[in-house]
């Protein structure tokens, strides 16, 4: 997207940041740190695509994350991203959702779900349930209908599930990307403590990639755990389980051409591309693949905390998304399926900015239609 400018290459970003810090033994200027923060937060989305090609297996994203950590300790973080971290610290979720708002939203979504499917419930604090359903802050704040969608899916599948009524329901954890690992650890500990208190057998994570990464990998490692105390599956894995086992059946397949975004943290990070394709092909008749796809797909650049850097950085993000816009346009798809909150928002921005004329959809939205 930047005419092969070497400053935007993975090694270029390392050379401009942590390489110089090491070379100068930390004796760098405030102006250098500010530019390092811009590079680390707005020019690298930690997607690890570069790691698929490095002949030495160097994890550039880990090095850039270390730059973010250093900048965070020096209080140099994009303001909007810092605000989400402050929200995690003060309200235990990234969207400043208060306790009464959380409960009211669940009650409201239960009512909406019952309009679509009578008898649908959202069980709260059901001790010993098989599943605790985990969501992220934007769902009750701006995408509440996704909670109703999952309630309907659980009802049809006959699942034994619950949601927590108290803090710990949000594990979106943008503190992981701001470099504030102390707050990241608090968020993940509270989330897993809540699941443990409810004595559930496993946690189903909604359609969010970075929350899955924080809950299963980065958060537990920071806390000194080898793995989470309870198994977690991503929504894509759960949809695959329900459809492949016949627990839910597809009544009518979608005919319009669709394409699939591969979220970095569940494809490169978890290898769910095959299960994702199984689900999409079960729902849709006409699937047009992006090129490249799977672990080589281009990141939407909303992940890694980029979209949380806010309006000041949107235009630079859109410029860097030129290659992604061209990739989507080449499919001529009517809908881009994005099983990730950040991918959904990021691709929605791309579609609007480049006037691609298509739509973006979560899998749960398509499931309740079919």
Secondary structure, DSSP 8 states (H G I E B T S, - for coil): --TT-GGGSHHHHHHTTHHHHHHTTT---HHHHHHHHHHHHHS-----TGGGT-TT---HHHHHHHHHHHHHHTT---HHHHHHHHHHHHHSSTT---HHHHHHHHHHHHHHHHHHSTT----BS-TT-SEEEEB-HHHHHH-THHHHHHHHHHHHHT--EEB-SSTT-B---THHHHT-HHHHHHHHHHHHHHHHHTT-SEEEE-S-HHHHHIIIIIHHHHHT-SS-SSEEEEHHHHHHHHHHHTSS--SS-B-S-EEE---HHHHTTT--HHHHHHHHHHHBS-B---SS-GGGS---S-TTTTGGG-GGGHHHHHHHTHHHHHHHHTTT-SEEE--SHHHHHHHHHHHHHTT---EEE-HHHHHHH-
